[in-house]
Amino acid sequence: MSPKLFGSSGIRGLVNLDLTTDLAVKIGMTIATFSKNRKVLVARDTRVSGLMLENALVSGLLAGGADVKVLGILPTPVLAYLTRCLEADAGVMITASHNPPQYNGIKIFDENGIAYNDEKQDEIEEIIRKEKFRLADWQKIGEAEFCDKSGFYTEMIWEKVKLQKKWSLIVDPGCGATYNLAPKIFKGLGCRVIAANAHPDGFFPARSPEPNAETLKPLAKLVKRLGVDVGVAYDGDGDRVAFIDECGEFVDFDRVLAAYAAYAIKKGKGKTIITNVEASMCVEKMVEKLGGKVVRTRVGDVYVAEEIKRRKAVFGGEPCGAWIHPQYHYCPDGILSSILLLKALENENKKLSEFVAETPRYTTLRENIPCKNELKHRVVEKAAEELKAAFSSVKDFLDVDGLRLTLEEGWILIRASGTEPLVRLTVEGESLKAAKKIMEKGIAVIRTAVERMSK
Ligand code: MG
């Protein structure tokens, strides 16, 4: 594991190597060391190591004097929602989201159900490093209660969303944390539900916990064969969703995000949409023509959530299928997003393929330039002025996460890889020709910078 324990999504690592029971106990003790954290919720996804880490984490929390509600297997967004709904001081989710089964992780939410940001994570990390835990006197050790509180979430959805049409759909939890709640909630909304891979299994034998065009090929075939209206698939902890349309085609993440963002502007009480620096410019194209505005953040759902709250945005999301609906709560929510998409199709009287059809399709290119780890961040930092000079028509410049230049016929994003000795270039162009031209210039600037700084 890197010297820093926490990344943008909490702690993530290989079980029994990076993420041990020892570390989980310490995280529990640390969370309870903050005196405001007296009432804490804990949940986990279906991973094999979930129960092991849950026991350790709960032990640490109890030792620190916190009372814990142990909620068992739940999707991350449900844990986040319950944290606010049940007026807990913190919620802790044991999950490695879409990572392979040998990984696990720990993600912490505050009393508002918003994931801990860098500052809060740094505070936790500092206590763990210095082992400055404050343990409770023996009479004040916390109490644990094992309970199922998922009904608060299902009832909330059923109360707030009504579907008029009897939709037929295949729900694919991929053996992850949405395995029982997703089919149950859709049935409760009057849908005809076929559940696939809907048993909990921490080995993820049916498909990878990361839903994408490749891993959902079997689902796409099934949707076509059974002739249902839509297929929905979630990642391991249910904060992401991916869609298959009625023709059995995987729906591009960027385009469906843009189409839903446009719908949210049309329907909502605001004009601002939040997404990250990697999302396609089709989001701007769809939102701006309706008089809306797109604000881009660093990659990571916590940054999107914080920006939504700060700007009172009507909707936000990342093009991995993590969508946030602030009218409900501030955690990306796969189940909720798939229900609200059906509601959108109903309101617009469209099939899923038609709903996305208006969104333009652009060309994306990606290149990596080798660069030593100790240099990569400096190369990106120092390239700003040269990049601005290389492109004659910079419409917008952002440096919240690497460098992102909006240009006449596309954009370029330059970031240092988080894990490898590489600088990553992402380009999107209105045409392949435009994208290639932008990429060529970008590569030239970065290569020169790497060469110069390597001397
Ligand atoms: Mg996830």
Residues whose N, C-alpha, C, O or C-beta is under 5 A from the ligand:
A	BS01	MG	S97 H98 D235 D237 G238 D239 R240
